[in-house]
Amino acid sequence: MLVLSLVITGVPAGAEGTHIRYAVQRVCGEKACGKLRLVLADGSAHELPDTSTGEGHEPVAVSADGSRVAYFRAGDRRLIAYELGGKRRFVGTVKQPANEVGVDATRLLLSPDGSRLAYLPNDPGRRIRVYDVRSGRAVGTLPAEDGFSCTAGFSGDGGELLRVEESMLIAARVTDLRGRTLRRDVPPQVVAHNLPRRPSSVADGGGDDRPRVAAAAADGRRLAVYVPGERPSMIVYDLGSRKVTARVQLPAGVRPAAATWTGTAEVTVRGDGGGMDRRVRVDLDEKRAEIVETYDRPAGGTVYHAGG
């Protein structure tokens, strides 16, 4: 397979501490009507000139470390991984389906460090493909999602995927990148009720609009799950012991959009808080959560959080 790396101008090479906070695309009615704009930690913003202004939602993913963004290129609809510094890489030979019913539900997921990318087609008959971003080659294939399953995201080290099954009971399954089950459990209601659902669940009456955020640790065993209520918290559930091992209350007003394990005892949460975006560090040993970054939240567009 021929893998091309295209170096262009745009976002400058990242200085120390520079990373993508989020990507945003303006929406007019029900269609994307502007180029994808990357907003960096230093406050600068840069448009990606080859992004689409096509029909409806455009699948976009931003790695949790803010180093890469994945999207489908305008024109030929090729899957692209863009790295800060200007490098664009084709990922496999994937092309976004054009003008098909349900194309809006196509999803992309990046591992926390941006080195792995999962392509989740809308067609339930097509299997999920996982790629190494640097080489562009496929490293795994998983069973397709259907009406009773969804893929929540990569583990902290990018070596596993968290999948959620919905049928009579809700189960959490951690697989390797080839789809082999490493751990599976039907967790207690406080966990199961708050696990992510498939994207169409809300639209077809099977869900609600509450934040549903969960992430698997690098050990492939522990899950961090957001639990709303009077004391909104991140809890940790151990798939091996089948116990909740930690609960840390989040700062008031934070509505999570993404969570990532950033250490063996640390989870980073990103979300909205009173019209501003927040980055929250959750220390599981100290049972403490603190806001470490606050920045303006853009209006009038679709926002793709780092890690979300």
Disulfide bonds with the S-S distance in Angstrom:
Cys28-Cys33 2.04
